[in-house]
């Protein structure tokens, strides 16, 4: 996994490369300092370490999203194959989550910047897909696409997968 460009990596870039080498992935947290958009976290390195697309999750506490991405990585290392609509347990206590396939280039470009950088500059590969980890509301247990789902649950999870429908 050598550098494909001549300049030396900056501190953050080197950290991303080192974390993928040492742990299998980097979990990148993104927040809106104005608090308008929900926070999110995404993986960098899944295609290299577990042969699966990157994952992204929205709208929960940083530590919880970080834990969810790491647990998803562990499950993929143990043989989980990501697919659209798959229910995954073990990410949130007491609830399954559902994976949704994201393929829209605009959604990927807007939300997975460091993953794009890594795959393009360290592997000469374009990032063409990811999976969104979608969680249900704690009260009704409903997902954003289900009738009666709480508006807060919907508002905290932009449906990146909806722009990917063929």
C-alpha positions, 0 to 999 in steps of 0.5 A: 500500500505505497504512496501513489503521489510524490509529496509527503503525507501530512500528519492527519493523512499519515494517521489515516494510513497508519490506522488502516494498516494497524487496525483495519480502518479509521473511523472519521467523525464529521459534525456541523459546527452550526448544529444544522445537519446531524453528525455522522461517522464513516469508515475508511479502509473496509475495502482493504481490510475486510473486502467490503464497502465503507459504512456510514451512520448518522445522528447518534453520539460520536462514541456510539457511532464510532463503536457501531462502525468498529463493530461492523468492521469486526462482524465483516472480519468474521464473515458478514457480507454487506447487502441492501436491506440486511438486518444487523444485530450487535450495533445498538443494544436492544435493536437491530439496524438495517443496511442500505446501499448507497451508490449515488456519486454526489452522496458519496462525494459529499459525505465520505471525503477522507475515504475518497482521498484514501482510496484514490491516493493510496490505492488508485481506486475510485469509491463507488459505493457504501452502506448506510447503517440505519437505526430505528427509533427507540420508542416505536422501533420504527425505521425512517421509511416506516409509517409512524416513524418519529420525525426526529429519527427521520431528521437525524438520518439523511436517506443517502440510499434514496438517491441511489435507487436505479 
